[in-house]
Amino acid sequence: MRAAVYDRFTRDFDDLVVRDVPEPKVSPASVLIEVRAAGVNPVDWKLMAGGLDAIMPTMFPVTPGWDVAGVVVAVGMDTPEFQVGDEVLAYARPDVVGGGTFAERVDVPVRAVAHKPASLTWEQAGALPLAGGTALRAIDALGDIDGRTVLIHGAAGGVGSFAAQIAVARGASVIGTASERNHDHLRGYGVEPVVYGDGLADRVLALAGGPVDAVADFVGGQLDTTLAVLRDGGMQVSVADPAVVAHGGRHIWVRPDGAETARLAAMVDEGTLKVEIAGTFGLDQVADAFRASASGHTRGKLVIVP
């Protein structure tokens, strides 16, 4: 089958090539998915540069990609939950970096797989699991936020936009940092936007009428601002700054969980969560997709369509 691969750690996206690789084996508790769409996440190109080599083993050549939506074409011996022909989606992070989802087919453990509602497009389903799962876990960790004020750092980003929508759906008053060009977009989600940069803490306190009840950081480097605006006893989470743990917060790392992915899909199905697609790319355009992602200027998700 065809897949996008790289043969060594590198920061040069042009080292990605498309070539034939062996078909994945179908282990007893997994399903083989014919890939229809696979979301691009910053972790994909950070892995390519060796960014997680200290905590995850790598087996070259590597096919990047941890998100997937597609059709089940084969099942393992212990997979009563699924059958051939099922439309599914998954956060398909493997334990060993190697066989990813930017390929024609991928083998995924059933614990990570969820059924795809018919209302989701392939692109929406492929873009949802990792970013959406990170956002869901972060907002879950804040506890009961109904009627409370939540600050979200990076509210217009891939994860932050999902988190902002989830927080609004749970009854929170949400203030979200973003560049000015994304302010109208955030208002459309029911978020009060605020520009980041010098004086951010003062602007947040003015908008909130005092300290906020909770903070979710999807940017990193925001701890000083968070501590300046968070009320005593308030909850904070961060996906990018482990230092929050020393201040009573939680550092979020999401693991593959089919039930969690199903919750996200249900939110999209019922209209409480929107998935914005910024662009689609073929297998031979993964390098272009990585460049777009690394630029930090895209709003919405980038998706590989093999």
C-alpha positions in Angstrom: 0.0 0.0 0.0 1.0 3.6 -0.4 2.0 5.8 2.6 3.9 9.0 3.4 7.1 8.1 5.3 10.4 9.5 6.6 13.5 7.5 7.3 15.2 9.6 10.1 14.6 12.4 12.4 14.6 15.6 10.4 13.3 19.2 10.4 13.1 19.2 6.6 9.6 18.4 5.6 10.8 17.7 2.0 12.3 14.5 3.5 8.8 13.0 3.4 8.3 10.7 0.5 5.4 8.5 -0.7 6.2 4.9 -1.4 4.9 1.4 -1.1 5.1 -0.1 2.4 4.0 -3.5 3.7 0.3 -4.0 4.5 -0.4 -3.7 8.2 -1.1 -6.9 10.1 -4.4 -7.2 11.8 -3.8 -8.1 15.5 -6.5 -9.9 17.5 -8.0 -6.8 19.2 -7.7 -4.4 16.3 -9.4 -3.4 13.0 -7.9 -2.6 9.7 -9.2 0.8 8.5 -9.2 2.0 4.9 -8.3 5.7 5.4 -10.7 8.3 4.1 -9.3 11.2 6.0 -6.6 11.8 8.6 -6.2 15.0 10.6 -2.9 16.9 10.8 -1.7 17.9 14.3 1.4 19.8 15.4 2.6 16.6 17.2 3.0 15.0 13.7 5.8 17.3 12.6 7.3 17.7 16.1 7.7 13.9 16.1 9.4 14.1 12.8 12.1 16.3 14.4 12.5 13.9 17.3 10.6 16.0 19.7 9.2 13.1 21.7 12.1 10.7 21.3 12.8 10.9 25.1 9.5 9.3 25.9 8.4 7.3 22.9 10.3 4.7 21.0 10.5 5.0 17.2 10.7 2.4 14.5 11.8 3.7 11.1 10.5 4.2 8.5 7.8 6.3 10.1 4.4 7.0 8.7 3.1 10.1 10.5 -0.5 10.7 11.6 -2.5 9.9 14.7 -6.0 10.8 13.6 -8.1 8.7 11.3 -11.6 8.2 9.8 -12.4 5.5 7.4 -14.1 2.1 6.7 -13.3 -1.1 8.4 -12.0 -3.6 5.8 -10.8 -6.4 8.1 -11.3 -7.3 11.8 -9.2 -9.2 14.4 -10.3 -12.3 16.1 -11.5 -10.4 19.2 -13.4 -7.5 17.9 -17.2 -8.1 18.4 -17.7 -4.3 18.5 -17.0 -3.9 14.8 -17.5 -5.6 11.5 -16.3 -5.1 7.9 -18.0 -2.1 6.3 -18.4 0.0 9.5 -17.6 3.7 9.2 -15.3 4.6 12.1 -13.0 7.3 13.5 -10.1 7.0 16.0 -7.3 8.7 17.8 -4.8 6.1 16.7 -1.6 6.9 18.5 0.5 3.8 18.6 2.8 2.8 21.6 5.8 2.8 19.2 6.1 5.6 16.7 6.0 3.9 13.3 2.9 3.0 11.5 0.6 6.1 11.3 -2.5 7.1 9.5 -1.1 9.1 6.5 -1.5 5.9 4.5 -4.1 4.0 2.5 -4.8 1.6 5.4 -3.9 1.5 9.1 -4.4 -1.1 11.9 -6.0 0.4 15.0 -6.7 -1.2 18.4 -10.5 -1.4 19.1 -10.1 0.4 22.4 -9.4 3.6 20.4 -12.1 3.2 17.7 -15.6 4.7 17.6 -18.5 4.5 15.1 -18.8 7.5 12.9 -22.2 9.2 12.8 -23.6 9.6 9.3 -23.9 13.4 9.8 -20.1 13.9 10.0 -18.2 14.3 6.7 -15.0 12.2 6.4 -12.9 15.3 6.8 -14.7 16.4 10.0 -14.4 12.9 11.4 -10.7 12.6 10.5 -9.9 16.0 12.1 -11.7 15.5 15.4 -10.2 12.8 17.6 -6.8 14.1 18.9 -7.6 17.9 19.1 -11.1 17.3 20.3 -10.1 14.7 22.8 -7.4 17.0 24.3 -10.0 19.8 24.6 -12.6 17.5 26.1 -10.2 16.1 28.7 -9.0 19.6 29.6 -12.5 21.0 30.1 -13.6 17.9 32.0 -10.6 18.5 34.4 -11.9 22.0 35.2 -15.0 20.5 36.9 -18.4 22.1 37.0 -18.1 25.4 35.1 -21.8 26.1 34.6 -22.3 29.8 35.4 -18.5 30.4 35.9 -16.0 32.4 34.0 -13.3 30.5 32.1 -10.2 32.0 30.4 -8.9 30.0 27.4 -5.4 30.8 26.1 -5.3 30.1 22.4 -9.0 29.9 21.9 -8.9 30.1 18.1 -6.4 27.3 17.7 -7.0 23.7 16.7 -7.5 22.5 20.3 -8.6 25.8 21.8 -11.5 26.3 19.5 -12.9 22.9 20.5 -12.4 23.7 24.2 -14.1 27.0 23.8 -17.2 25.5 22.2 -17.4 22.7 24.9 -17.0 25.2 27.7 -19.8 27.4 26.2 -22.0 24.4 25.8 -21.5 23.6 29.5 -22.8 27.1 30.5 -19.5 28.9 31.1 -18.8 32.5 30.3 -15.7 32.1 28.1 -13.0 34.7 27.5 -10.6 33.6 24.8 -7.2 35.0 23.7 -6.6 35.2 20.0 -5.2 37.5 17.4 -7.6 40.3 16.4 -8.3 38.7 13.0 -10.0 35.8 14.8 -12.2 37.8 17.2 -15.3 37.7 15.1 -14.9 34.0 14.6 -14.8 33.5 18.4 -17.8 35.7 18.9 -19.6 33.3 16.7 -19.0 30.6 19.2 -20.3 32.8 22.1 -16.7 33.6 23.3 -15.6 37.1 24.5 -12.3 37.6 22.6 -9.3 39.4 24.0 -6.0 40.1 22.2 -2.9 38.6 23.7 0.4 40.4 24.5 1.4 43.0 27.1 -1.3 43.9 29.5 -3.3 40.7 29.0 -3.9 40.1 32.7 -5.4 43.6 33.1 -7.7 43.2 30.0 -8.9 39.8 31.3 -9.7 41.1 34.8 -11.5 44.1 33.3 -13.6 41.8 31.0 -14.4 39.3 33.8 -15.1 42.0 36.4 -12.4 40.4 38.7 -10.6 37.0 38.9 -11.7 34.2 36.7 -12.8 30.8 38.0 -10.8 28.6 35.7 -8.1 28.7 33.0 -7.2 26.4 30.2 -3.9 27.0 28.4 -3.4 25.6 24.9 -0.4 27.8 24.1 2.3 27.5 26.8 4.3 30.2 28.5 1.1 31.7 30.1 1.6 30.8 33.7 2.3 34.3 35.0 -0.8 35.6 33.4 -2.9 32.7 34.6 -1.8 33.1 38.2 -2.5 36.9 38.0 -6.1 36.4 36.9 -7.1 33.1 38.6 -9.2 33.3 41.8 -8.0 31.6 44.9 -9.0 28.0 44.7 -9.6 28.2 40.9 -8.7 25.4 38.6 -6.1 25.5 35.8 -5.0 23.1 33.1 -2.3 23.2 30.4 -1.4 21.0 27.5 2.0 22.8 27.1 3.3 23.7 30.5 3.9 21.0 33.2 4.7 23.8 35.7 1.0 24.2 36.3 1.1 21.1 38.5 3.2 22.9 41.1 0.4 25.5 41.3 -2.4 23.0 41.8 -3.2 22.6 38.2 -3.2 19.6 35.8 -0.9 19.0 32.8 -3.1 17.3 30.1 -2.0 14.5 27.9 -4.7 12.6 26.1 -4.6 8.8 25.5 -6.6 6.9 22.8 -10.1 6.2 24.1 -12.9 5.1 21.8 -15.6 6.1 24.3 -14.2 9.6 24.6 -14.0 9.9 20.8 -17.7 8.7 20.6 -18.7 11.6 23.0 -17.0 14.1 20.7 -18.7 12.6 17.6 -22.1 12.8 19.3 -21.5 16.5 20.1 -20.8 17.2 16.4 -23.8 15.1 15.4 -26.2 17.1 17.7 -24.8 20.5 16.6 -23.1 21.6 19.8 -19.5 21.2 18.4 -18.4 22.4 15.0 -15.3 21.2 13.1 -13.8 23.8 10.8 -11.7 22.4 7.9 -8.9 24.8 6.8 -7.7 22.6 3.9 -7.2 19.1 2.5 -4.1 17.5 1.1 -3.2 14.3 -0.7 -0.5 11.9 0.4 2.0 13.5 -1.8 1.2 16.9 -0.2 1.9 16.0 3.4 5.0 18.3 3.4 2.8 21.2 2.4 0.3 20.4 5.1 3.1 20.3 7.7 4.4 23.7 6.5 0.9 25.1 6.8 0.5 23.7 10.3 3.9 24.9 11.5 3.2 28.4 10.2 0.7 28.9 13.0 -1.6 30.9 10.8 -4.3 28.4 9.9 -7.7 28.5 11.5 -9.4 25.2 11.6 -8.0 21.7 10.9 -5.8 20.5 8.0 -6.7 17.0 6.7 -4.9 14.4 4.6 -7.1 12.6 2.1 -5.2 9.6 0.7 
